[in-house]
Amino acid sequence: MILFFQGKEKIYAVQMDRPPMEDVIRKLSWLFGNVKPISQPSVPGKFVGPRKEMITPWSTNATEICQNMGIEGIPRIEEFTKSAVGSRQSALGIVVYDPMLEQIYEGLDQEIFYIDRKPEPVIFIDDLASYSQSQGLALNDEEIVYLEQLQLKLGRKLTDSEVFGFSQVNSEHCRHKIFNGIFVIDGKKMSATLFELIRKTSKEHPRLLVSAYKDNVAFIAGPLIEQFAPMTQDKPDFFFIKDIQSVISLKAETHNFPTTVEPFNGAATGSGGEIRDRMAGGKGSIPLAGTAVYITSYPRIDGGRSWENAVQARKWLYQNPEEILIKASNGASDFGNKFGQPLICGSVLTFEHESNDKIYGYDKVIMLAGGIGFARKEDSIKEEPEAHQKVIILGGDNYRIGMGGGAVSSVATGEYKNAIELNAVQRSNPEMQKRVFNAIRAMTEAGNNPIISIHDHGAGGHLNSISELIENTGGVIHIDALPIGDPTLSDKEIISNESQERMGLLLDGKDVSLMKKIAERERTPFYEVGETTGDHQLVFTDDKIGIQPIDLKIEDFFGKPPKTVLRDTVHGTRYTSLIYDIAKIHEYLNEVLQLEAVACKDWLTNKVDRAVSGKIAKQQTCGPIQLPLNNLGVTTLDYQGKKGIAT
């Protein structure tokens, strides 16, 4: 049954599996702010609320609070807002909502959480090219031919899970097939790939590098530091100080496509995913502080300024640059604030230019998340997996989100249907990711970290993360052991949906009970989902219906996909020389100071908790340090007995 409570601007819907006692109703009324229960089984009116298939992070926290209050039998609680309240209606009277996460309800009744849709069955693909196009898989002609030849070798058609999964693990996002591709310019094959050019500096100057370009993060040698941690991790205990040799983690990644389509969740999960990468470095590492960069076309605030009018405004498919800058920065700030990572550095740039009948601009936004952290030196390199080790998943449920995000990010925005692109965007759940981090941190602070290997669940979901974990051994994964939040998900969707709050790791069987005990203490969902085999076969099996949606050799996913070949020609482009009128210098200065890249950044910095962890020595907005000058006009500093000059 559903019990409704009337808030000031919201209706709270509580799903209960038993008739509530008076004391339960009284506790719930207090919990929602001393609101009154609604005696009727339904509430009339138009409301905006979460999709019935997707339990919100807010609901996850609310139900757990109820459990801590001794209230049992509540699987879900959600908020519903009257469509006429606040910003829920536009100036034209149209209800404003996020179609990725919300839907419009014509009245609230006992069926608001009822789902009658059944999961789609496993499909064997007849036409690979058509399936790729319809699902937004971005497979090129060479990859289609490769999969067709793989079918002939196997003597069977590939399943939807296998084709979908192949597209994700071999996408530009996951495998960098463009950066690792062959470039032919003016008919001449280039001597190096883009990735080889990027690695060149590290190859020629390895000095302090511990690990680079082969893990979720890069590590450089760090100092001897003090670790302040509990004596034991699975129960309350005394803290003690221990010297450890550290490595410094460095990471940056773009989240351009999802931020273009859905700025808040796109940037939030960009920040969250980058944090998660630093969590999954080596055998587990600790994130410290983050950075964020936003680059868009001109926002044209209040109709635009003089330089913005030089290029005609375009119609935006999803969000305009002004909305992207505001919502994306809100999303990244929100995740860092809630996870507990300060954002200490960043930048913003807007740019458009028209020349030679071409318009240049960032219509596909650049959102770059980065950060630093640390790990123990002995944990900086993952161990090699062996047969009969356990595959563990930490974190939240599966939903129809982040579907095909790796592949869709490899093409131009708008190339696929809106439904495909919206399904490819994730939702953020920083509170759940914090729980996962607490469990991982406990293992890294133990005297002997039992984690063998660890990977985050980014684009490609379970398939990408688990295939990386067991790439050298193979393994069997039981789909019915994976966490299911949406009962309508097909096996393909369960295997490949993306979630920002999940982590996969390998443990020896003897260490599983300790990890589970720590996870329970940190309120981290824990799932033992399979084991390594040693046969180099990747198998996802659905024991409920006795079918294997994925049953391929690991090398079929990773070892033999064709190289991407990119051909181009050099175009000699001449741009008009800039001409300045010295008499307009003050006018130029006035306009330059209004550019987002130059102007005051209070709108970005003041919504970020820049010291949320308590580890920031000095706030970035405190202004310059005032130091006395000597008679030479310079300041001398004495730091740890060493003289220096401040300039």
C-alpha positions in Angstrom: 0.0 0.0 0.0 1.0 3.7 -0.5 0.6 6.1 2.4 0.6 9.8 1.4 1.7 12.8 3.6 0.9 16.4 2.8 4.0 18.7 2.9 4.1 22.4 2.3 4.9 22.1 -1.4 5.5 18.4 -1.7 3.6 15.1 -1.3 5.5 12.3 0.3 4.6 8.8 -0.9 5.6 5.9 1.4 5.4 2.4 0.0 4.6 -0.1 2.8 4.4 -3.9 2.8 2.1 -4.0 5.8 -0.6 -1.8 7.4 1.1 1.0 9.4 0.7 1.2 13.2 -0.1 4.6 14.8 3.4 5.0 16.1 4.8 4.4 12.6 2.6 7.1 11.2 3.6 9.5 14.0 7.3 8.9 13.3 6.9 9.4 9.6 5.0 12.7 10.2 7.8 13.9 12.3 10.4 12.8 9.8 8.8 14.8 7.0 8.7 18.0 9.1 5.5 17.5 11.2 3.3 17.0 8.2 -0.2 15.4 8.2 -1.0 12.1 6.7 -3.6 12.1 3.9 -6.5 9.7 4.8 -7.5 9.2 1.2 -5.9 6.5 -1.0 -5.2 9.0 -3.8 -4.3 12.7 -4.3 -5.8 14.7 -7.2 -3.8 17.1 -9.3 -0.8 17.2 -11.6 2.6 16.3 -10.1 6.2 15.9 -11.2 8.0 13.0 -9.6 10.6 10.3 -10.2 10.1 7.7 -12.9 8.5 4.7 -11.3 11.2 2.4 -12.6 14.0 4.4 -10.9 14.4 4.6 -7.1 16.0 7.9 -6.4 19.2 8.4 -4.2 16.9 10.5 -1.9 14.7 7.5 -1.4 17.6 5.2 -0.7 18.7 7.5 2.1 15.1 8.1 3.4 14.3 4.4 3.7 17.6 3.8 5.5 16.8 6.6 8.0 13.5 4.8 8.6 15.3 1.6 9.3 17.6 3.3 11.8 14.4 4.7 13.5 13.1 1.2 13.9 10.5 1.5 11.1 10.4 -1.8 9.1 8.6 -2.8 5.9 9.3 0.4 3.8 10.9 -0.4 0.4 10.5 3.1 -1.1 9.8 6.7 -0.2 9.5 9.4 -2.9 8.8 13.2 -3.2 6.2 14.6 -5.7 5.9 18.3 -6.5 2.8 20.0 -7.7 3.5 21.2 -11.2 2.3 24.7 -10.5 4.8 25.2 -7.6 8.0 27.3 -8.1 9.9 26.7 -11.3 7.9 23.7 -12.3 6.1 25.7 -15.0 7.6 27.9 -17.7 6.3 31.3 -18.7 4.1 29.6 -21.2 2.5 27.3 -18.6 4.4 24.2 -19.8 5.5 21.8 -17.0 9.3 21.8 -16.7 10.9 18.5 -15.7 13.9 16.3 -16.4 12.7 13.5 -18.7 15.7 11.3 -17.8 14.8 11.1 -14.2 11.2 12.4 -13.8 7.7 12.0 -15.3 4.4 13.8 -15.0 1.7 12.2 -12.9 -2.0 13.0 -13.4 -2.9 12.4 -9.8 -1.2 10.1 -7.3 -2.8 6.8 -6.5 -1.9 3.3 -5.3 -0.4 2.4 -8.6 2.4 5.0 -8.8 5.1 2.5 -8.1 3.5 -0.5 -9.9 5.4 -1.7 -13.0 3.7 -4.1 -15.4 6.4 -4.2 -18.0 8.4 -7.4 -18.4 12.1 -7.5 -19.2 12.9 -8.0 -22.9 14.3 -11.5 -23.7 17.8 -12.2 -25.0 17.9 -11.4 -28.8 20.1 -13.0 -31.4 21.1 -10.4 -33.9 20.4 -10.9 -37.6 21.6 -7.6 -39.1 24.5 -6.2 -37.2 24.7 -2.9 -39.1 21.1 -2.2 -38.6 21.2 -3.1 -34.9 24.2 -0.8 -34.4 22.4 2.1 -36.0 19.1 1.6 -34.1 20.9 1.2 -30.8 23.5 4.0 -31.2 26.5 1.7 -31.0 28.7 3.7 -33.4 30.3 0.5 -34.8 32.3 1.3 -38.0 32.3 -0.9 -41.1 35.5 -2.7 -40.1 34.0 -3.6 -36.7 30.8 -4.9 -38.4 32.9 -7.1 -40.7 34.9 -8.3 -37.6 31.7 -9.3 -35.8 30.3 -11.0 -38.8 33.5 -13.1 -39.1 33.3 -13.8 -35.3 29.8 -15.2 -35.9 31.1 -17.6 -38.6 33.9 -18.8 -36.2 31.4 -19.4 -33.4 28.8 -21.0 -35.7 26.0 -19.0 -34.2 24.6 -15.4 -34.1 25.8 -13.0 -31.5 23.4 -12.0 -28.7 22.3 -8.4 -28.1 24.4 -8.4 -24.9 27.5 -9.4 -26.8 27.1 -6.9 -29.6 26.1 -4.1 -27.2 28.9 -5.0 -24.9 31.5 -5.1 -27.7 30.5 -1.6 -28.8 31.1 -0.3 -25.2 34.4 -1.9 -24.3 35.8 -0.9 -27.7 34.4 2.6 -27.8 36.5 5.7 -27.9 35.6 6.4 -24.3 36.8 3.0 -23.0 39.5 1.9 -25.5 40.5 5.1 -27.2 40.2 3.6 -30.7 40.7 7.0 -32.3 43.7 8.0 -30.1 45.1 4.5 -30.8 44.1 4.6 -34.5 46.2 5.0 -37.6 46.3 8.5 -39.1 46.8 9.0 -42.8 47.3 12.6 -43.7 47.7 13.7 -47.4 48.2 10.0 -48.2 51.1 9.6 -45.7 50.8 7.3 -42.7 51.8 9.1 -39.6 54.7 7.5 -37.6 52.9 7.6 -34.3 49.4 7.5 -32.9 48.0 10.3 -30.8 48.4 8.2 -27.7 52.1 7.5 -28.6 52.6 11.2 -28.9 51.0 11.7 -25.5 53.1 9.0 -23.9 56.3 10.3 -25.5 57.1 12.7 -22.6 56.7 10.0 -20.0 58.8 7.6 -22.0 61.7 10.1 -22.4 61.5 11.5 -18.9 60.2 8.6 -16.6 62.0 9.9 -13.5 59.4 9.9 -10.7 56.7 7.9 -12.6 55.5 4.8 -10.8 52.6 4.0 -13.1 51.1 5.7 -16.2 48.7 4.9 -19.0 47.9 1.4 -17.7 45.6 2.0 -14.8 42.6 4.2 -13.8 45.1 6.9 -12.7 48.7 7.8 -13.0 51.0 7.6 -9.9 54.2 9.5 -9.2 56.6 9.0 -6.3 55.4 10.8 -3.2 56.9 11.6 0.2 57.0 9.7 3.5 53.7 10.7 5.2 51.8 9.9 8.4 48.7 7.7 8.1 46.1 8.4 10.8 43.8 5.3 10.8 42.0 2.9 13.1 43.9 -0.1 14.4 41.3 -2.4 12.8 38.8 -1.6 10.1 35.8 -3.9 10.8 34.9 -2.5 14.3 35.3 0.6 16.5 38.9 0.9 17.5 41.6 3.3 18.6 43.3 5.4 15.9 47.1 5.3 15.6 49.8 7.1 13.5 52.0 5.1 11.2 54.6 6.3 8.6 53.9 5.1 5.1 55.6 5.7 1.8 53.1 7.4 -0.5 52.5 7.8 -4.2 50.6 10.8 -5.6 47.7 10.0 -8.0 46.9 12.3 -10.9 43.8 12.1 -13.1 41.8 14.1 -15.6 39.0 13.0 -17.9 36.3 14.6 -20.1 32.6 14.2 -19.8 31.6 16.2 -22.8 28.7 14.3 -24.3 26.6 13.8 -21.2 27.2 17.3 -20.0 26.0 18.6 -23.4 22.8 16.6 -23.2 22.1 16.8 -19.4 24.4 19.4 -17.9 23.8 18.8 -14.1 24.0 15.0 -14.1 26.5 15.0 -16.9 29.0 17.2 -15.0 28.2 15.6 -11.6 28.9 12.1 -12.9 32.0 13.5 -14.7 33.3 14.7 -11.4 32.1 11.5 -9.7 33.6 9.3 -12.3 37.0 11.0 -12.1 36.9 10.7 -8.2 36.0 7.0 -8.7 39.0 6.5 -11.0 41.3 7.8 -8.3 39.6 5.4 -5.8 40.4 2.5 -8.2 44.1 3.2 -8.8 46.4 0.3 -8.0 44.8 -1.8 -5.2 42.8 1.2 -3.9 43.7 4.8 -3.4 42.4 7.9 -1.7 41.1 11.1 -3.5 42.0 14.4 -2.0 41.0 17.4 -4.2 39.4 18.1 -7.5 39.5 20.5 -10.5 36.9 21.4 -13.1 37.0 23.0 -16.6 34.0 24.2 -18.6 34.2 25.3 -22.2 31.2 26.3 -24.3 30.1 28.6 -27.1 29.1 32.1 -26.2 26.2 32.1 -23.6 24.6 35.4 -24.9 23.3 36.4 -21.6 20.6 39.1 -21.8 20.5 38.9 -25.5 24.2 38.9 -26.1 27.1 41.4 -26.1 28.8 43.0 -29.1 31.3 40.3 -29.8 28.6 37.6 -29.4 26.5 39.2 -32.1 29.2 38.7 -34.7 28.1 35.1 -35.1 24.4 34.3 -35.5 22.9 32.4 -32.6 22.1 28.7 -33.3 19.2 26.6 -32.2 20.4 24.2 -29.5 19.3 20.6 -29.5 19.3 20.1 -25.7 20.7 23.0 -23.6 22.0 26.4 -24.5 25.5 27.5 -23.4 24.2 29.7 -20.6 22.2 26.7 -19.2 25.2 24.4 -19.6 27.6 26.7 -17.7 25.2 27.2 -14.8 23.9 23.6 -14.5 27.2 21.9 -15.2 29.0 23.9 -12.6 26.2 23.2 -10.2 26.5 19.5 -10.9 30.2 19.2 -10.4 30.0 21.4 -7.2 27.1 19.3 -5.9 29.0 16.0 -6.3 32.1 17.3 -4.7 30.3 18.9 -1.8 28.3 15.8 -1.0 31.1 13.3 -1.6 33.4 15.3 0.5 36.0 16.4 -2.0 37.0 20.1 -2.2 37.2 21.7 -5.7 40.4 23.8 -5.5 41.1 24.8 -9.0 39.5 25.2 -12.4 38.8 27.4 -15.5 36.1 28.5 -17.8 36.3 29.5 -21.5 33.7 30.6 -24.0 34.5 30.9 -27.7 33.0 31.4 -31.2 34.5 32.6 -34.4 33.3 32.9 -38.0 35.8 33.0 -40.8 36.0 31.8 -44.4 32.4 30.8 -44.4 33.0 28.5 -41.4 31.7 28.9 -37.8 33.9 27.6 -35.0 32.5 27.0 -31.6 32.1 24.6 -28.7 28.6 23.4 -29.5 29.6 20.1 -27.9 30.6 21.4 -24.5 34.0 20.5 -23.0 33.7 19.4 -19.4 37.0 18.3 -17.9 37.2 16.9 -14.4 40.5 16.3 -12.7 42.1 15.8 -9.3 44.9 14.5 -7.1 45.1 12.0 -4.3 47.5 9.5 -2.8 48.0 5.8 -2.1 50.4 3.6 -0.3 53.4 2.8 -2.5 52.9 -1.0 -2.0 49.3 -0.6 -3.3 50.2 1.3 -6.4 50.4 -1.7 -8.7 47.5 -4.2 -9.2 48.2 -7.9 -8.6 47.7 -10.4 -11.4 44.4 -12.3 -11.0 44.4 -16.1 -10.7 41.7 -18.8 -11.0 39.1 -19.2 -8.3 39.2 -15.7 -6.9 35.9 -14.0 -6.1 34.4 -11.1 -8.1 32.8 -8.5 -5.7 30.6 -5.6 -6.5 30.2 -2.7 -4.1 27.6 0.0 -4.6 24.1 0.7 -5.9 21.4 -0.9 -8.0 21.1 -1.2 -11.8 18.8 1.2 -13.7 18.2 2.1 -17.3 20.8 4.8 -17.2 24.2 5.2 -18.8 23.2 2.8 -21.6 25.7 3.0 -24.4 27.3 6.1 -23.0 30.8 5.0 -24.2 29.6 4.5 -27.8 27.3 7.5 -28.1 30.1 9.8 -26.8 32.1 8.8 -29.9 29.7 10.5 -32.4 28.4 14.0 -32.9 25.6 15.2 -30.5 22.2 14.7 -32.1 23.4 11.9 -34.4 21.1 9.5 -32.7 17.5 9.7 -31.4 16.9 11.7 -28.2 15.8 8.6 -26.3 19.1 6.9 -27.0 21.1 9.9 -26.0 19.1 10.5 -22.9 19.4 6.9 -21.8 23.2 7.2 -22.2 23.3 9.8 -19.5 23.9 8.7 -15.9 22.4 10.0 -12.6 24.7 10.9 -9.8 24.6 9.5 -6.3 27.6 10.9 -4.4 26.3 9.7 -1.0 26.4 6.1 -2.2 29.8 6.6 -3.8 31.1 7.9 -0.5 30.0 4.7 1.2 31.8 2.6 -1.3 34.9 4.8 -0.8 34.8 4.3 3.0 34.8 0.5 2.5 37.8 0.7 0.1 39.7 3.1 2.3 39.3 0.7 5.2 41.0 -2.0 3.1 43.8 0.3 2.0 44.5 1.4 5.6 44.7 -2.2 6.8 48.1 -3.5 7.6 47.9 -5.9 4.6 45.4 -4.8 1.9 43.6 -7.9 0.7 42.4 -6.3 -2.6 43.9 -8.0 -5.6 42.6 -5.7 -8.3 40.0 -3.0 -8.5 38.2 -1.2 -11.3 35.4 1.3 -11.3 32.1 0.9 -13.2 32.3 3.6 -15.8 31.0 3.5 -19.4 30.0 -0.1 -20.3 28.9 -0.9 -16.8 29.5 -4.3 -15.3 30.8 -5.7 -18.5 33.6 -3.2 -18.9 34.7 -3.2 -15.3 34.5 -7.0 -14.8 36.1 -7.8 -18.1 39.1 -5.6 -17.1 39.3 -7.4 -13.7 39.4 -10.9 -15.2 41.0 -10.1 -18.6 43.9 -12.3 -17.9 42.0 -15.3 -16.5 38.3 -15.3 -17.7 35.4 -15.8 -15.4 31.8 -16.6 -14.8 29.4 -13.9 -13.6 25.9 -14.7 -12.3 23.5 -12.0 -13.6 20.9 -12.9 -10.9 23.5 -12.0 -8.2 23.9 -8.4 -9.6 21.9 -5.7 -7.8 18.6 -4.9 -9.6 16.8 -1.6 -8.9 14.5 -1.7 -12.0 12.8 -5.1 -12.5 12.1 -4.3 -16.2 15.7 -4.4 -17.2 16.8 -7.0 -19.8 20.0 -9.0 -19.4 21.7 -6.6 -21.9 20.7 -3.6 -19.8 21.7 -5.3 -16.5 25.1 -6.1 -17.9 25.9 -2.8 -19.6 24.1 0.0 -17.6 26.5 2.6 -16.1 26.4 3.7 -12.5 28.7 6.2 -10.9 28.6 4.6 -7.5 29.7 1.1 -8.2 33.1 -0.6 -7.9 34.3 -4.1 -8.9 37.1 -5.9 -7.1 38.9 -9.2 -6.8 39.4 -11.0 -3.5 40.7 -14.3 -2.4 37.8 -16.4 -0.9 39.4 -16.2 2.6 39.1 -12.4 2.6 35.5 -12.1 1.4 34.0 -12.2 5.0 36.2 -9.3 6.2 35.2 -7.2 3.2 31.6 -8.0 3.7 31.8 -7.1 7.4 33.5 -3.8 6.6 30.9 -3.0 3.9 28.0 -3.7 6.3 29.6 -1.3 8.9 30.0 1.4 6.2 26.4 0.7 4.9 27.9 -0.2 1.5 25.8 -2.7 -0.6 27.9 -5.8 -1.1 27.5 -8.5 -3.8 29.5 -11.6 -4.5 28.7 -12.1 -8.2 31.1 -14.6 -9.6 34.7 -16.0 -9.8 37.7 -16.2 -12.1 38.2 -19.4 -14.0 41.5 -19.5 -15.8 39.9 -20.6 -19.1 40.0 -17.1 -20.7 36.3 -17.3 -21.4 34.0 -14.4 -20.4 30.6 -15.8 -19.4 27.6 -13.9 -18.0 25.0 -16.5 -17.1 21.3 -16.0 -16.2 20.6 -18.9 -13.8 16.9 -18.0 -13.6 16.2 -18.8 -17.2 19.2 -21.0 -17.9 20.8 -18.9 -20.7 24.1 -17.2 -21.2 23.7 -13.8 -22.8 27.5 -13.5 -23.1 29.8 -16.5 -23.8 32.9 -15.3 -25.6 36.7 -15.6 -25.4 38.2 -12.6 -23.7 40.3 -12.1 -26.9 37.1 -11.8 -28.9 36.3 -8.6 -27.0 39.8 -7.2 -26.6 42.4 -8.9 -28.7 41.4 -8.7 -32.3 39.1 -5.7 -33.1 40.4 -3.9 -36.2 42.5 -0.8 -36.0 40.6 2.5 -36.7 42.1 4.3 -39.7 41.5 8.0 -40.0 42.3 9.8 -43.3 42.5 13.5 -43.8 44.2 16.3 -45.8 45.9 19.5 -44.7 43.9 22.6 -45.5 45.7 25.9 -45.7 43.5 28.3 -44.0 44.2 32.1 -43.8 42.5 34.2 -41.2 42.0 38.0 -41.5 44.6 40.0 -39.5 43.4 41.7 -36.4 43.2 45.5 -36.6 43.1 47.6 -33.4 42.0 51.2 -33.0 44.2 52.6 -30.2 41.5 55.2 -29.5 39.2 52.4 -28.4 41.5 50.8 -25.9 39.2 51.5 -23.0 36.3 50.0 -24.9 38.3 46.9 -25.7 39.4 46.6 -22.1 35.8 46.9 -20.9 34.7 44.1 -23.2 37.6 41.8 -22.4 36.9 42.1 -18.7 33.4 40.8 -19.4 34.6 37.6 -21.0 33.8 34.5 -18.9 37.4 33.5 -19.1 38.6 36.8 -17.6 35.7 38.1 -15.5 35.1 37.5 -11.8 34.5 33.8 -11.0 32.5 34.2 -7.9 29.5 32.5 -9.5 31.7 29.4 -9.8 33.8 29.5 -6.7 31.2 30.6 -4.1 29.0 27.6 -4.5 31.8 25.1 -3.9 32.8 23.9 -0.5 36.5 24.5 -1.0 37.5 23.0 2.3 34.9 20.2 2.8 37.5 17.7 3.8 39.2 20.0 6.3 42.5 19.4 4.6 42.9 22.7 2.8 45.6 24.8 4.4 44.4 28.1 3.0 41.1 29.1 1.3 41.6 30.1 -2.3 39.6 33.3 -1.9 41.4 34.7 1.1 43.5 37.1 -1.0 47.3 37.5 -1.2 49.6 37.0 1.7 50.9 40.3 2.9 54.6 40.1 3.7 57.0 42.9 4.8 59.6 44.1 2.3 63.3 44.5 3.1 65.2 47.6 2.0 65.8 46.0 -1.4 62.1 45.8 -2.1 61.9 42.0 -1.9 60.7 39.6 0.8 63.0 37.0 2.2 61.4 33.8 3.5 62.9 31.2 5.9 61.3 27.8 5.3 62.7 24.8 7.2 66.0 26.6 7.6 66.3 27.5 3.9 66.5 31.1 2.7 64.4 32.1 -0.3 63.1 35.1 -2.1 59.4 35.8 -2.6 58.6 37.5 -5.9 
